[in-house]
Amino acid sequence: MTREDGAWLADVPAVPGAHTFARTLTGLRKSVCEVIILMDDLPDDAEVAMSFRFDVDDVTVAAAARLGQERRALAAREADVMAGTARSVGDLLEHGYSVRDAAELLNITAGRVSQLASRQSPNTDPTPDAVGSVRRSQLLPRGHNVEPDLFRRGVRRRSSSVSPPQMP
């Protein structure tokens, strides 16, 4: 990819004769995708995987392109870690570990463990059956009491066991 007279130019080495241009990088990405689909006779809704190599003298553009590549790689790694965390939550709870222990092991909050556990269950009611051997009290933050009929509807009520300080 190069830049000439305010426009971005791209050649697609994997597709002989495929080249295009656009004023913006966003437009260029779209144009390159269209050219590949047309030249390779792909379906119009085909997803085209592509990466750009910038052949420019501007060190600012080169540095920004490298950072963009690093950010994409980091986002992919983050997605892998998130998927692994979700699997680990399910495994830990299935093996009888508490939400708080799972949170400590995974370096996330107990609330996040509960969220991940509820997403893994086919039913949205966070009952012990839905998240393994987790007790109802482990799914709620400290200081919250839930009456059984309200629990099924997800309603919480703040505990009133702590009384406010008395004025003299």
Chimera marker file (.cmm) of the C-alpha trace (Angstrom):
<marker_set name="trace">
<marker id="1" x="0.000" y="0.000" z="0.000" r="1" g="1" b="0" radius="0.5"/>
<marker id="2" x="1.292" y="3.412" z="-0.913" r="1" g="1" b="0" radius="0.5"/>
<marker id="3" x="0.121" y="7.010" z="-0.748" r="1" g="1" b="0" radius="0.5"/>
<marker id="4" x="0.158" y="9.331" z="-3.774" r="1" g="1" b="0" radius="0.5"/>
<marker id="5" x="-1.436" y="12.740" z="-4.243" r="1" g="1" b="0" radius="0.5"/>
<marker id="6" x="-3.765" y="12.379" z="-1.267" r="1" g="1" b="0" radius="0.5"/>
<marker id="7" x="-4.985" y="8.880" z="-2.192" r="1" g="1" b="0" radius="0.5"/>
<marker id="8" x="-4.136" y="5.424" z="-0.877" r="1" g="1" b="0" radius="0.5"/>
<marker id="9" x="-3.184" y="2.848" z="-3.535" r="1" g="1" b="0" radius="0.5"/>
<marker id="10" x="-3.232" y="-0.910" z="-2.975" r="1" g="1" b="0" radius="0.5"/>
<marker id="11" x="-2.068" y="-3.922" z="-4.950" r="1" g="1" b="0" radius="0.5"/>
<marker id="12" x="-3.178" y="-7.437" z="-3.997" r="1" g="1" b="0" radius="0.5"/>
<marker id="13" x="-0.213" y="-9.742" z="-4.717" r="1" g="1" b="0" radius="0.5"/>
<marker id="14" x="-2.258" y="-12.911" z="-4.127" r="1" g="1" b="0" radius="0.5"/>
<marker id="15" x="-4.717" y="-11.923" z="-6.901" r="1" g="1" b="0" radius="0.5"/>
<marker id="16" x="-2.937" y="-11.042" z="-10.164" r="1" g="1" b="0" radius="0.5"/>
<marker id="17" x="-4.180" y="-7.768" z="-11.623" r="1" g="1" b="0" radius="0.5"/>
<marker id="18" x="-6.027" y="-6.735" z="-8.476" r="1" g="1" b="0" radius="0.5"/>
<marker id="19" x="-5.380" y="-3.137" z="-7.491" r="1" g="1" b="0" radius="0.5"/>
<marker id="20" x="-7.507" y="-0.226" z="-6.338" r="1" g="1" b="0" radius="0.5"/>
<marker id="21" x="-7.375" y="3.183" z="-4.666" r="1" g="1" b="0" radius="0.5"/>
<marker id="22" x="-9.367" y="5.345" z="-2.243" r="1" g="1" b="0" radius="0.5"/>
<marker id="23" x="-9.043" y="8.651" z="-0.383" r="1" g="1" b="0" radius="0.5"/>
<marker id="24" x="-9.255" y="7.039" z="3.070" r="1" g="1" b="0" radius="0.5"/>
<marker id="25" x="-7.948" y="3.823" z="4.577" r="1" g="1" b="0" radius="0.5"/>
<marker id="26" x="-11.502" y="2.800" z="5.472" r="1" g="1" b="0" radius="0.5"/>
<marker id="27" x="-12.548" y="3.276" z="1.865" r="1" g="1" b="0" radius="0.5"/>
<marker id="28" x="-9.457" y="1.436" z="0.676" r="1" g="1" b="0" radius="0.5"/>
<marker id="29" x="-10.201" y="-1.571" z="2.889" r="1" g="1" b="0" radius="0.5"/>
<marker id="30" x="-13.712" y="-1.722" z="1.413" r="1" g="1" b="0" radius="0.5"/>
<marker id="31" x="-12.391" y="-1.332" z="-2.144" r="1" g="1" b="0" radius="0.5"/>
<marker id="32" x="-9.740" y="-4.035" z="-1.695" r="1" g="1" b="0" radius="0.5"/>
<marker id="33" x="-12.401" y="-6.395" z="-0.387" r="1" g="1" b="0" radius="0.5"/>
<marker id="34" x="-14.622" y="-5.679" z="-3.409" r="1" g="1" b="0" radius="0.5"/>
<marker id="35" x="-11.733" y="-6.181" z="-5.842" r="1" g="1" b="0" radius="0.5"/>
<marker id="36" x="-10.805" y="-9.531" z="-4.294" r="1" g="1" b="0" radius="0.5"/>
<marker id="37" x="-14.426" y="-10.709" z="-4.401" r="1" g="1" b="0" radius="0.5"/>
<marker id="38" x="-14.779" y="-9.659" z="-8.058" r="1" g="1" b="0" radius="0.5"/>
<marker id="39" x="-11.416" y="-10.988" z="-9.243" r="1" g="1" b="0" radius="0.5"/>
<marker id="40" x="-11.758" y="-14.326" z="-7.434" r="1" g="1" b="0" radius="0.5"/>
<marker id="41" x="-15.466" y="-14.638" z="-8.358" r="1" g="1" b="0" radius="0.5"/>
<marker id="42" x="-16.501" y="-15.042" z="-4.705" r="1" g="1" b="0" radius="0.5"/>
<marker id="43" x="-20.044" y="-14.591" z="-3.352" r="1" g="1" b="0" radius="0.5"/>
<marker id="44" x="-20.892" y="-10.925" z="-2.695" r="1" g="1" b="0" radius="0.5"/>
<marker id="45" x="-21.164" y="-11.532" z="1.057" r="1" g="1" b="0" radius="0.5"/>
<marker id="46" x="-17.862" y="-13.432" z="1.324" r="1" g="1" b="0" radius="0.5"/>
<marker id="47" x="-15.616" y="-12.468" z="4.217" r="1" g="1" b="0" radius="0.5"/>
<marker id="48" x="-12.152" y="-11.576" z="3.017" r="1" g="1" b="0" radius="0.5"/>
<marker id="49" x="-9.219" y="-11.798" z="5.417" r="1" g="1" b="0" radius="0.5"/>
<marker id="50" x="-6.590" y="-9.223" z="4.596" r="1" g="1" b="0" radius="0.5"/>
<marker id="51" x="-3.672" y="-7.420" z="6.095" r="1" g="1" b="0" radius="0.5"/>
<marker id="52" x="-1.947" y="-4.342" z="4.770" r="1" g="1" b="0" radius="0.5"/>
<marker id="53" x="1.771" y="-3.712" z="4.328" r="1" g="1" b="0" radius="0.5"/>
<marker id="54" x="2.535" y="-0.029" z="4.119" r="1" g="1" b="0" radius="0.5"/>
<marker id="55" x="5.271" y="0.992" z="1.670" r="1" g="1" b="0" radius="0.5"/>
<marker id="56" x="5.570" y="4.612" z="2.715" r="1" g="1" b="0" radius="0.5"/>
<marker id="57" x="8.453" y="6.837" z="3.703" r="1" g="1" b="0" radius="0.5"/>
<marker id="58" x="6.471" y="8.503" z="6.499" r="1" g="1" b="0" radius="0.5"/>
<marker id="59" x="7.812" y="7.069" z="9.784" r="1" g="1" b="0" radius="0.5"/>
<marker id="60" x="4.662" y="8.235" z="11.589" r="1" g="1" b="0" radius="0.5"/>
<marker id="61" x="2.461" y="6.062" z="9.354" r="1" g="1" b="0" radius="0.5"/>
<marker id="62" x="4.828" y="3.103" z="9.717" r="1" g="1" b="0" radius="0.5"/>
<marker id="63" x="4.862" y="3.440" z="13.511" r="1" g="1" b="0" radius="0.5"/>
<marker id="64" x="1.060" y="3.761" z="13.649" r="1" g="1" b="0" radius="0.5"/>
<marker id="65" x="0.670" y="0.678" z="11.413" r="1" g="1" b="0" radius="0.5"/>
<marker id="66" x="2.933" y="-1.343" z="13.731" r="1" g="1" b="0" radius="0.5"/>
<marker id="67" x="0.916" y="-0.207" z="16.757" r="1" g="1" b="0" radius="0.5"/>
<marker id="68" x="-2.292" y="-1.160" z="14.959" r="1" g="1" b="0" radius="0.5"/>
<marker id="69" x="-0.911" y="-4.653" z="14.348" r="1" g="1" b="0" radius="0.5"/>
<marker id="70" x="0.084" y="-4.948" z="17.997" r="1" g="1" b="0" radius="0.5"/>
<marker id="71" x="-3.404" y="-3.828" z="19.086" r="1" g="1" b="0" radius="0.5"/>
<marker id="72" x="-5.068" y="-6.442" z="16.838" r="1" g="1" b="0" radius="0.5"/>
<marker id="73" x="-2.782" y="-9.152" z="18.224" r="1" g="1" b="0" radius="0.5"/>
<marker id="74" x="-3.503" y="-8.005" z="21.782" r="1" g="1" b="0" radius="0.5"/>
<marker id="75" x="-7.271" y="-8.022" z="21.139" r="1" g="1" b="0" radius="0.5"/>
<marker id="76" x="-7.028" y="-11.588" z="19.807" r="1" g="1" b="0" radius="0.5"/>
<marker id="77" x="-5.023" y="-12.649" z="22.873" r="1" g="1" b="0" radius="0.5"/>
<marker id="78" x="-7.542" y="-10.926" z="25.163" r="1" g="1" b="0" radius="0.5"/>
<marker id="79" x="-10.391" y="-12.835" z="23.506" r="1" g="1" b="0" radius="0.5"/>
<marker id="80" x="-8.496" y="-16.103" z="24.081" r="1" g="1" b="0" radius="0.5"/>
<marker id="81" x="-7.909" y="-15.243" z="27.751" r="1" g="1" b="0" radius="0.5"/>
<marker id="82" x="-11.570" y="-14.297" z="28.224" r="1" g="1" b="0" radius="0.5"/>
<marker id="83" x="-12.741" y="-17.580" z="26.685" r="1" g="1" b="0" radius="0.5"/>
<marker id="84" x="-10.293" y="-19.510" z="28.892" r="1" g="1" b="0" radius="0.5"/>
<marker id="85" x="-11.512" y="-17.631" z="31.956" r="1" g="1" b="0" radius="0.5"/>
<marker id="86" x="-15.131" y="-18.509" z="31.183" r="1" g="1" b="0" radius="0.5"/>
<marker id="87" x="-14.223" y="-22.187" z="30.745" r="1" g="1" b="0" radius="0.5"/>
<marker id="88" x="-12.243" y="-22.157" z="33.982" r="1" g="1" b="0" radius="0.5"/>
<marker id="89" x="-15.160" y="-20.602" z="35.898" r="1" g="1" b="0" radius="0.5"/>
<marker id="90" x="-17.408" y="-23.416" z="34.735" r="1" g="1" b="0" radius="0.5"/>
<marker id="91" x="-14.836" y="-26.061" z="35.639" r="1" g="1" b="0" radius="0.5"/>
<marker id="92" x="-14.106" y="-24.622" z="39.086" r="1" g="1" b="0" radius="0.5"/>
<marker id="93" x="-17.767" y="-24.265" z="40.042" r="1" g="1" b="0" radius="0.5"/>
<marker id="94" x="-18.563" y="-27.713" z="38.671" r="1" g="1" b="0" radius="0.5"/>
<marker id="95" x="-15.852" y="-29.143" z="40.918" r="1" g="1" b="0" radius="0.5"/>
<marker id="96" x="-17.380" y="-27.480" z="43.967" r="1" g="1" b="0" radius="0.5"/>
<marker id="97" x="-15.158" y="-24.445" z="44.438" r="1" g="1" b="0" radius="0.5"/>
<marker id="98" x="-16.855" y="-21.324" z="45.725" r="1" g="1" b="0" radius="0.5"/>
<marker id="99" x="-17.421" y="-18.219" z="43.635" r="1" g="1" b="0" radius="0.5"/>
<marker id="100" x="-15.006" y="-16.307" z="45.874" r="1" g="1" b="0" radius="0.5"/>
<marker id="101" x="-12.280" y="-18.951" z="45.503" r="1" g="1" b="0" radius="0.5"/>
<marker id="102" x="-12.747" y="-18.987" z="41.733" r="1" g="1" b="0" radius="0.5"/>
<marker id="103" x="-12.540" y="-15.186" z="41.725" r="1" g="1" b="0" radius="0.5"/>
<marker id="104" x="-9.309" y="-15.218" z="43.716" r="1" g="1" b="0" radius="0.5"/>
<marker id="105" x="-7.738" y="-17.890" z="41.503" r="1" g="1" b="0" radius="0.5"/>
<marker id="106" x="-8.664" y="-16.084" z="38.291" r="1" g="1" b="0" radius="0.5"/>
<marker id="107" x="-7.957" y="-12.555" z="39.598" r="1" g="1" b="0" radius="0.5"/>
<marker id="108" x="-11.473" y="-11.318" z="38.798" r="1" g="1" b="0" radius="0.5"/>
<marker id="109" x="-14.340" y="-10.206" z="41.023" r="1" g="1" b="0" radius="0.5"/>
<marker id="110" x="-16.862" y="-12.612" z="42.487" r="1" g="1" b="0" radius="0.5"/>
<marker id="111" x="-19.548" y="-10.703" z="40.597" r="1" g="1" b="0" radius="0.5"/>
<marker id="112" x="-17.768" y="-11.408" z="37.307" r="1" g="1" b="0" radius="0.5"/>
<marker id="113" x="-17.544" y="-15.101" z="38.205" r="1" g="1" b="0" radius="0.5"/>
<marker id="114" x="-21.303" y="-15.109" z="38.793" r="1" g="1" b="0" radius="0.5"/>
<marker id="115" x="-21.920" y="-13.385" z="35.468" r="1" g="1" b="0" radius="0.5"/>
<marker id="116" x="-19.810" y="-15.906" z="33.594" r="1" g="1" b="0" radius="0.5"/>
<marker id="117" x="-21.465" y="-18.797" z="35.411" r="1" g="1" b="0" radius="0.5"/>
<marker id="118" x="-24.958" y="-17.587" z="34.531" r="1" g="1" b="0" radius="0.5"/>
<marker id="119" x="-24.016" y="-17.188" z="30.850" r="1" g="1" b="0" radius="0.5"/>
<marker id="120" x="-22.864" y="-20.794" z="30.678" r="1" g="1" b="0" radius="0.5"/>
<marker id="121" x="-26.147" y="-22.180" z="31.892" r="1" g="1" b="0" radius="0.5"/>
<marker id="122" x="-28.927" y="-22.872" z="29.434" r="1" g="1" b="0" radius="0.5"/>
<marker id="123" x="-31.441" y="-21.232" z="31.743" r="1" g="1" b="0" radius="0.5"/>
<marker id="124" x="-31.127" y="-17.687" z="33.014" r="1" g="1" b="0" radius="0.5"/>
<marker id="125" x="-32.271" y="-18.371" z="36.577" r="1" g="1" b="0" radius="0.5"/>
<marker id="126" x="-29.082" y="-18.441" z="38.721" r="1" g="1" b="0" radius="0.5"/>
<marker id="127" x="-30.162" y="-21.423" z="40.793" r="1" g="1" b="0" radius="0.5"/>
<marker id="128" x="-27.783" y="-24.089" z="42.116" r="1" g="1" b="0" radius="0.5"/>
<marker id="129" x="-28.731" y="-26.367" z="39.206" r="1" g="1" b="0" radius="0.5"/>
<marker id="130" x="-27.814" y="-23.692" z="36.670" r="1" g="1" b="0" radius="0.5"/>
<marker id="131" x="-24.285" y="-23.090" z="38.001" r="1" g="1" b="0" radius="0.5"/>
<marker id="132" x="-23.249" y="-26.383" z="39.509" r="1" g="1" b="0" radius="0.5"/>
<marker id="133" x="-22.883" y="-26.581" z="43.260" r="1" g="1" b="0" radius="0.5"/>
<marker id="134" x="-23.034" y="-22.833" z="43.868" r="1" g="1" b="0" radius="0.5"/>
<marker id="135" x="-25.200" y="-21.702" z="46.759" r="1" g="1" b="0" radius="0.5"/>
<marker id="136" x="-27.589" y="-18.771" z="46.308" r="1" g="1" b="0" radius="0.5"/>
<marker id="137" x="-25.716" y="-16.766" z="48.898" r="1" g="1" b="0" radius="0.5"/>
<marker id="138" x="-22.548" y="-17.049" z="46.783" r="1" g="1" b="0" radius="0.5"/>
<marker id="139" x="-24.241" y="-15.396" z="43.809" r="1" g="1" b="0" radius="0.5"/>
<marker id="140" x="-25.101" y="-12.201" z="45.693" r="1" g="1" b="0" radius="0.5"/>
<marker id="141" x="-22.871" y="-9.485" z="47.079" r="1" g="1" b="0" radius="0.5"/>
<marker id="142" x="-22.475" y="-9.336" z="50.835" r="1" g="1" b="0" radius="0.5"/>
<marker id="143" x="-25.264" y="-7.541" z="52.668" r="1" g="1" b="0" radius="0.5"/>
<marker id="144" x="-28.037" y="-8.656" z="50.304" r="1" g="1" b="0" radius="0.5"/>
<marker id="145" x="-30.875" y="-10.875" z="51.413" r="1" g="1" b="0" radius="0.5"/>
<marker id="146" x="-33.222" y="-12.527" z="48.974" r="1" g="1" b="0" radius="0.5"/>
<marker id="147" x="-36.515" y="-14.115" z="49.726" r="1" g="1" b="0" radius="0.5"/>
<marker id="148" x="-37.002" y="-17.402" z="47.830" r="1" g="1" b="0" radius="0.5"/>
<marker id="149" x="-39.890" y="-16.178" z="45.650" r="1" g="1" b="0" radius="0.5"/>
<marker id="150" x="-38.016" y="-12.943" z="44.850" r="1" g="1" b="0" radius="0.5"/>
<marker id="151" x="-34.843" y="-14.860" z="43.976" r="1" g="1" b="0" radius="0.5"/>
<marker id="152" x="-36.519" y="-16.530" z="41.020" r="1" g="1" b="0" radius="0.5"/>
<marker id="153" x="-37.379" y="-13.098" z="39.618" r="1" g="1" b="0" radius="0.5"/>
<marker id="154" x="-33.900" y="-11.725" z="40.340" r="1" g="1" b="0" radius="0.5"/>
<marker id="155" x="-35.110" y="-9.151" z="42.883" r="1" g="1" b="0" radius="0.5"/>
<marker id="156" x="-32.691" y="-8.222" z="45.673" r="1" g="1" b="0" radius="0.5"/>
<marker id="157" x="-33.373" y="-6.466" z="48.910" r="1" g="1" b="0" radius="0.5"/>
<marker id="158" x="-30.686" y="-4.728" z="50.946" r="1" g="1" b="0" radius="0.5"/>
<marker id="159" x="-30.101" y="-6.262" z="54.330" r="1" g="1" b="0" radius="0.5"/>
<marker id="160" x="-31.294" y="-4.144" z="57.206" r="1" g="1" b="0" radius="0.5"/>
<marker id="161" x="-29.236" y="-5.957" z="59.823" r="1" g="1" b="0" radius="0.5"/>
<marker id="162" x="-26.990" y="-2.915" z="60.311" r="1" g="1" b="0" radius="0.5"/>
<marker id="163" x="-28.758" y="-0.097" z="62.089" r="1" g="1" b="0" radius="0.5"/>
<marker id="164" x="-27.779" y="3.525" z="61.509" r="1" g="1" b="0" radius="0.5"/>
<marker id="165" x="-25.888" y="5.307" z="64.291" r="1" g="1" b="0" radius="0.5"/>
<marker id="166" x="-28.144" y="6.864" z="66.933" r="1" g="1" b="0" radius="0.5"/>
<marker id="167" x="-28.075" y="10.582" z="67.480" r="1" g="1" b="0" radius="0.5"/>
<marker id="168" x="-27.453" y="11.690" z="71.136" r="1" g="1" b="0" radius="0.5"/>
<link id1="1" id2="2" r="1" g="1" b="0" radius="0.2"/>
<link id1="2" id2="3" r="1" g="1" b="0" radius="0.2"/>
<link id1="3" id2="4" r="1" g="1" b="0" radius="0.2"/>
<link id1="4" id2="5" r="1" g="1" b="0" radius="0.2"/>
<link id1="5" id2="6" r="1" g="1" b="0" radius="0.2"/>
<link id1="6" id2="7" r="1" g="1" b="0" radius="0.2"/>
<link id1="7" id2="8" r="1" g="1" b="0" radius="0.2"/>
<link id1="8" id2="9" r="1" g="1" b="0" radius="0.2"/>
<link id1="9" id2="10" r="1" g="1" b="0" radius="0.2"/>
<link id1="10" id2="11" r="1" g="1" b="0" radius="0.2"/>
<link id1="11" id2="12" r="1" g="1" b="0" radius="0.2"/>
<link id1="12" id2="13" r="1" g="1" b="0" radius="0.2"/>
<link id1="13" id2="14" r="1" g="1" b="0" radius="0.2"/>
<link id1="14" id2="15" r="1" g="1" b="0" radius="0.2"/>
<link id1="15" id2="16" r="1" g="1" b="0" radius="0.2"/>
<link id1="16" id2="17" r="1" g="1" b="0" radius="0.2"/>
<link id1="17" id2="18" r="1" g="1" b="0" radius="0.2"/>
<link id1="18" id2="19" r="1" g="1" b="0" radius="0.2"/>
<link id1="19" id2="20" r="1" g="1" b="0" radius="0.2"/>
<link id1="20" id2="21" r="1" g="1" b="0" radius="0.2"/>
<link id1="21" id2="22" r="1" g="1" b="0" radius="0.2"/>
<link id1="22" id2="23" r="1" g="1" b="0" radius="0.2"/>
<link id1="23" id2="24" r="1" g="1" b="0" radius="0.2"/>
<link id1="24" id2="25" r="1" g="1" b="0" radius="0.2"/>
<link id1="25" id2="26" r="1" g="1" b="0" radius="0.2"/>
<link id1="26" id2="27" r="1" g="1" b="0" radius="0.2"/>
<link id1="27" id2="28" r="1" g="1" b="0" radius="0.2"/>
<link id1="28" id2="29" r="1" g="1" b="0" radius="0.2"/>
<link id1="29" id2="30" r="1" g="1" b="0" radius="0.2"/>
<link id1="30" id2="31" r="1" g="1" b="0" radius="0.2"/>
<link id1="31" id2="32" r="1" g="1" b="0" radius="0.2"/>
<link id1="32" id2="33" r="1" g="1" b="0" radius="0.2"/>
<link id1="33" id2="34" r="1" g="1" b="0" radius="0.2"/>
<link id1="34" id2="35" r="1" g="1" b="0" radius="0.2"/>
<link id1="35" id2="36" r="1" g="1" b="0" radius="0.2"/>
<link id1="36" id2="37" r="1" g="1" b="0" radius="0.2"/>
<link id1="37" id2="38" r="1" g="1" b="0" radius="0.2"/>
<link id1="38" id2="39" r="1" g="1" b="0" radius="0.2"/>
<link id1="39" id2="40" r="1" g="1" b="0" radius="0.2"/>
<link id1="40" id2="41" r="1" g="1" b="0" radius="0.2"/>
<link id1="41" id2="42" r="1" g="1" b="0" radius="0.2"/>
<link id1="42" id2="43" r="1" g="1" b="0" radius="0.2"/>
<link id1="43" id2="44" r="1" g="1" b="0" radius="0.2"/>
<link id1="44" id2="45" r="1" g="1" b="0" radius="0.2"/>
<link id1="45" id2="46" r="1" g="1" b="0" radius="0.2"/>
<link id1="46" id2="47" r="1" g="1" b="0" radius="0.2"/>
<link id1="47" id2="48" r="1" g="1" b="0" radius="0.2"/>
<link id1="48" id2="49" r="1" g="1" b="0" radius="0.2"/>
<link id1="49" id2="50" r="1" g="1" b="0" radius="0.2"/>
<link id1="50" id2="51" r="1" g="1" b="0" radius="0.2"/>
<link id1="51" id2="52" r="1" g="1" b="0" radius="0.2"/>
<link id1="52" id2="53" r="1" g="1" b="0" radius="0.2"/>
<link id1="53" id2="54" r="1" g="1" b="0" radius="0.2"/>
<link id1="54" id2="55" r="1" g="1" b="0" radius="0.2"/>
<link id1="55" id2="56" r="1" g="1" b="0" radius="0.2"/>
<link id1="56" id2="57" r="1" g="1" b="0" radius="0.2"/>
<link id1="57" id2="58" r="1" g="1" b="0" radius="0.2"/>
<link id1="58" id2="59" r="1" g="1" b="0" radius="0.2"/>
<link id1="59" id2="60" r="1" g="1" b="0" radius="0.2"/>
<link id1="60" id2="61" r="1" g="1" b="0" radius="0.2"/>
<link id1="61" id2="62" r="1" g="1" b="0" radius="0.2"/>
<link id1="62" id2="63" r="1" g="1" b="0" radius="0.2"/>
<link id1="63" id2="64" r="1" g="1" b="0" radius="0.2"/>
<link id1="64" id2="65" r="1" g="1" b="0" radius="0.2"/>
<link id1="65" id2="66" r="1" g="1" b="0" radius="0.2"/>
<link id1="66" id2="67" r="1" g="1" b="0" radius="0.2"/>
<link id1="67" id2="68" r="1" g="1" b="0" radius="0.2"/>
<link id1="68" id2="69" r="1" g="1" b="0" radius="0.2"/>
<link id1="69" id2="70" r="1" g="1" b="0" radius="0.2"/>
<link id1="70" id2="71" r="1" g="1" b="0" radius="0.2"/>
<link id1="71" id2="72" r="1" g="1" b="0" radius="0.2"/>
<link id1="72" id2="73" r="1" g="1" b="0" radius="0.2"/>
<link id1="73" id2="74" r="1" g="1" b="0" radius="0.2"/>
<link id1="74" id2="75" r="1" g="1" b="0" radius="0.2"/>
<link id1="75" id2="76" r="1" g="1" b="0" radius="0.2"/>
<link id1="76" id2="77" r="1" g="1" b="0" radius="0.2"/>
<link id1="77" id2="78" r="1" g="1" b="0" radius="0.2"/>
<link id1="78" id2="79" r="1" g="1" b="0" radius="0.2"/>
<link id1="79" id2="80" r="1" g="1" b="0" radius="0.2"/>
<link id1="80" id2="81" r="1" g="1" b="0" radius="0.2"/>
<link id1="81" id2="82" r="1" g="1" b="0" radius="0.2"/>
<link id1="82" id2="83" r="1" g="1" b="0" radius="0.2"/>
<link id1="83" id2="84" r="1" g="1" b="0" radius="0.2"/>
<link id1="84" id2="85" r="1" g="1" b="0" radius="0.2"/>
<link id1="85" id2="86" r="1" g="1" b="0" radius="0.2"/>
<link id1="86" id2="87" r="1" g="1" b="0" radius="0.2"/>
<link id1="87" id2="88" r="1" g="1" b="0" radius="0.2"/>
<link id1="88" id2="89" r="1" g="1" b="0" radius="0.2"/>
<link id1="89" id2="90" r="1" g="1" b="0" radius="0.2"/>
<link id1="90" id2="91" r="1" g="1" b="0" radius="0.2"/>
<link id1="91" id2="92" r="1" g="1" b="0" radius="0.2"/>
<link id1="92" id2="93" r="1" g="1" b="0" radius="0.2"/>
<link id1="93" id2="94" r="1" g="1" b="0" radius="0.2"/>
<link id1="94" id2="95" r="1" g="1" b="0" radius="0.2"/>
<link id1="95" id2="96" r="1" g="1" b="0" radius="0.2"/>
<link id1="96" id2="97" r="1" g="1" b="0" radius="0.2"/>
<link id1="97" id2="98" r="1" g="1" b="0" radius="0.2"/>
<link id1="98" id2="99" r="1" g="1" b="0" radius="0.2"/>
<link id1="99" id2="100" r="1" g="1" b="0" radius="0.2"/>
<link id1="100" id2="101" r="1" g="1" b="0" radius="0.2"/>
<link id1="101" id2="102" r="1" g="1" b="0" radius="0.2"/>
<link id1="102" id2="103" r="1" g="1" b="0" radius="0.2"/>
<link id1="103" id2="104" r="1" g="1" b="0" radius="0.2"/>
<link id1="104" id2="105" r="1" g="1" b="0" radius="0.2"/>
<link id1="105" id2="106" r="1" g="1" b="0" radius="0.2"/>
<link id1="106" id2="107" r="1" g="1" b="0" radius="0.2"/>
<link id1="107" id2="108" r="1" g="1" b="0" radius="0.2"/>
<link id1="108" id2="109" r="1" g="1" b="0" radius="0.2"/>
<link id1="109" id2="110" r="1" g="1" b="0" radius="0.2"/>
<link id1="110" id2="111" r="1" g="1" b="0" radius="0.2"/>
<link id1="111" id2="112" r="1" g="1" b="0" radius="0.2"/>
<link id1="112" id2="113" r="1" g="1" b="0" radius="0.2"/>
<link id1="113" id2="114" r="1" g="1" b="0" radius="0.2"/>
<link id1="114" id2="115" r="1" g="1" b="0" radius="0.2"/>
<link id1="115" id2="116" r="1" g="1" b="0" radius="0.2"/>
<link id1="116" id2="117" r="1" g="1" b="0" radius="0.2"/>
<link id1="117" id2="118" r="1" g="1" b="0" radius="0.2"/>
<link id1="118" id2="119" r="1" g="1" b="0" radius="0.2"/>
<link id1="119" id2="120" r="1" g="1" b="0" radius="0.2"/>
<link id1="120" id2="121" r="1" g="1" b="0" radius="0.2"/>
<link id1="121" id2="122" r="1" g="1" b="0" radius="0.2"/>
<link id1="122" id2="123" r="1" g="1" b="0" radius="0.2"/>
<link id1="123" id2="124" r="1" g="1" b="0" radius="0.2"/>
<link id1="124" id2="125" r="1" g="1" b="0" radius="0.2"/>
<link id1="125" id2="126" r="1" g="1" b="0" radius="0.2"/>
<link id1="126" id2="127" r="1" g="1" b="0" radius="0.2"/>
<link id1="127" id2="128" r="1" g="1" b="0" radius="0.2"/>
<link id1="128" id2="129" r="1" g="1" b="0" radius="0.2"/>
<link id1="129" id2="130" r="1" g="1" b="0" radius="0.2"/>
<link id1="130" id2="131" r="1" g="1" b="0" radius="0.2"/>
<link id1="131" id2="132" r="1" g="1" b="0" radius="0.2"/>
<link id1="132" id2="133" r="1" g="1" b="0" radius="0.2"/>
<link id1="133" id2="134" r="1" g="1" b="0" radius="0.2"/>
<link id1="134" id2="135" r="1" g="1" b="0" radius="0.2"/>
<link id1="135" id2="136" r="1" g="1" b="0" radius="0.2"/>
<link id1="136" id2="137" r="1" g="1" b="0" radius="0.2"/>
<link id1="137" id2="138" r="1" g="1" b="0" radius="0.2"/>
<link id1="138" id2="139" r="1" g="1" b="0" radius="0.2"/>
<link id1="139" id2="140" r="1" g="1" b="0" radius="0.2"/>
<link id1="140" id2="141" r="1" g="1" b="0" radius="0.2"/>
<link id1="141" id2="142" r="1" g="1" b="0" radius="0.2"/>
<link id1="142" id2="143" r="1" g="1" b="0" radius="0.2"/>
<link id1="143" id2="144" r="1" g="1" b="0" radius="0.2"/>
<link id1="144" id2="145" r="1" g="1" b="0" radius="0.2"/>
<link id1="145" id2="146" r="1" g="1" b="0" radius="0.2"/>
<link id1="146" id2="147" r="1" g="1" b="0" radius="0.2"/>
<link id1="147" id2="148" r="1" g="1" b="0" radius="0.2"/>
<link id1="148" id2="149" r="1" g="1" b="0" radius="0.2"/>
<link id1="149" id2="150" r="1" g="1" b="0" radius="0.2"/>
<link id1="150" id2="151" r="1" g="1" b="0" radius="0.2"/>
<link id1="151" id2="152" r="1" g="1" b="0" radius="0.2"/>
<link id1="152" id2="153" r="1" g="1" b="0" radius="0.2"/>
<link id1="153" id2="154" r="1" g="1" b="0" radius="0.2"/>
<link id1="154" id2="155" r="1" g="1" b="0" radius="0.2"/>
<link id1="155" id2="156" r="1" g="1" b="0" radius="0.2"/>
<link id1="156" id2="157" r="1" g="1" b="0" radius="0.2"/>
<link id1="157" id2="158" r="1" g="1" b="0" radius="0.2"/>
<link id1="158" id2="159" r="1" g="1" b="0" radius="0.2"/>
<link id1="159" id2="160" r="1" g="1" b="0" radius="0.2"/>
<link id1="160" id2="161" r="1" g="1" b="0" radius="0.2"/>
<link id1="161" id2="162" r="1" g="1" b="0" radius="0.2"/>
<link id1="162" id2="163" r="1" g="1" b="0" radius="0.2"/>
<link id1="163" id2="164" r="1" g="1" b="0" radius="0.2"/>
<link id1="164" id2="165" r="1" g="1" b="0" radius="0.2"/>
<link id1="165" id2="166" r="1" g="1" b="0" radius="0.2"/>
<link id1="166" id2="167" r="1" g="1" b="0" radius="0.2"/>
<link id1="167" id2="168" r="1" g="1" b="0" radius="0.2"/>
</marker_set>
